[in-house]
Amino acid sequence: MSSMFFLHRIKWIGLLLLANAGMVLYLSLGEIKPTAIWDWTDIAGEGGSALLVLLWTALMLKSRPAGRVTNLLFVGLACLFLSLWMDTLDEFVALPEAWVWDHWLESAPMPIGFVLLTIGIYHWHREQLAINAQMVNRERYFREHRHFDKVTPLADAGYLRSQLAQALPRSAAAQEPLSMLTIDLDDFNRVNARYGHQEGDRVLQLVCQLLLMSLRRHDLLCRLAGDRFAVVLPNTLEEQAQTMARELSQSIAHLACRSAQQGERIVLSATVVAVMARQDDAESLLQRSNLAMAHAKQALQLKRA
């Protein structure tokens, strides 16, 4: 949290300097009001509101990265704070009645702040919807699955079989296609041998996150065993599944994964095969997928030889 806030230190310092400049301006041009005429209700209301807005600004900066949405939220909150701050100073300092610019300093930032804050909240809302859509697959496993893999947040092969047993008859009855992808990381034993099993587990977790982000909301990703994953693709023809297989293979190959100790690039590649269900039960579909993977691995070895 503190490191995130450090990224916004210029914004925070700038806001405090503006607030200080406003106080110096009022004190240099006006006179301090006698304490007998201070309106403590207004001081508590306006001053307390200013402090709360300042607290909101600090919490927002601590929790968000730099960017357009953060800038909109910050400028909107800053305008609200400065308006309330100048209102509070007006309770302590008397300026000549002929001057009107102080009324603009007290009133003008408020509507501007509300407009910018509304735009920022709207984009923040859309940003959060996008994040939720990406995370829904991962959350679903924690909430619904009882068969968990110990390394990744995925269900295991037993859960995959149970879901296929339900999905295949349902797809057949609805006359909808169902396909399955099998993903096998190439030569992953070399990663474990060179960097250790703990580092290998971390790489598997990164691959898992990449796959979850790349799939649709209704797709089901499971870990079969070791470095092999499976994806159930409801209402998906074989040609579309093959396209997804190529895309996932390319995504894994371009994954910017670096070792935790030395920071060197860990080069990954994956063989991904697609099969479409054709009057299969769960076991026969898995067998056909394993056979397709064996042929793909054999072709890969021949290509390397």
Residue, then its C-alpha position, 0 to 999 in steps of 0.5 A: m500500500s505504501s509503495m502505491f501511495f509513493l507513486h502519487r507523492i507529487k499529486w499529494i504534495g501539490l494538493l497540500l501546497l495549494a491548500n497552504a497557498g490558499m491559507v497564506l493568501y487569506l492571512s496576508l490579505g485579510e484580518i483574523k476574526p475575533t474568536a467571539i464571532w467564530d461560527w463553530t457549527d460552520i467550522a466543524g461542518e466545513g472543516g470536518s468535511a474538508l478533512l474527510v475528503l482529504l482522507w478519501t483522497a489519501l485512501m484512493l491514492k494508496s489503493r490505485p495505480a497511476g492512470r486516467v481514472t486515478n487522475l480524474l478521481f484525484v482532481g475531483l476530490a482535490c477540487l472538493f477539498l479546496s472548496l471546503w478548505m477555502d470555506t473553512l478559512d473564511e470562518f477565521v479570516a475576514l476579507p474586504e467585502a468589496w472583493v468577490w474573488d474569494h467567493w469564486l475560490e470557495s464556490a467554483p471548485m465544488p461543481i467542477g469537482f463533482v463533475l470530474l468525480t462523477i466521470g471518474i467513478y463511472h470509469w472506475h465502475r466500468e474498470q471494476l466490471a472488466i476485472n470482475a469478468q476476468m476473475v469470475n472463473r477463478e472465484r467460481y472454483f473457490r466457491e463451488h469446487r470441492h476437488f482442488d488441486k494443491v498447487t493451483p486454484l483449479a479443480d482436479a481431474g476427478y472434478l473434470r470427469s464429473q462435469l463432463a459426465q453432466a455436460l455431455p448428455r446435456s449438450a447432446a440433448a440440446q444439440e449443441p457442440l461441446s469441445m475440449l482442449t488439452i494443454d501440455l507444457d513442453d519439457f516442463n521437467r527442465v524447469n523443475a530440474r534447473y530452478g527447483h520444484q518451488e519455482g516450478d509450482r510458481v510457474l504453473q500458477l502463472v500459467c494458470q492465471l494466464l489461461l483463466m484470463s484468456l478463457r470465456r466465462h462459461d469455460l471450465l479449466c482444470r488441472l489434469a496432472g503435473d503440467r497438463f491442463a484441460v478446458v471444457l468448451p461448451n457450445t463450441l465447434e471443433e474449428q473454433a476450439q482449434t483456433m482457441a488452441r493456437e491462441l493459448s499456445q501463442s499466449i504461453a509462448h509469449l508469457a514474460c515469466r522470469s525466475a524469482q532468484q536471478g530474474e532470467r527469462i523462463v522460456l515456455s511452450a505448450t502443445v495444445v490439442a482440440v477435440m470435439a465430442r462425438q457421441d462420447d462419454a467422459e472417458s472416451l472423450l478423455q481417451r481421444s484427447n490423450l491420443a491426440m496429444a500423443h500424436a501431437k507430441q510425437a510430431l513435435q519430436l520428429k520436427r525437432a529431430 
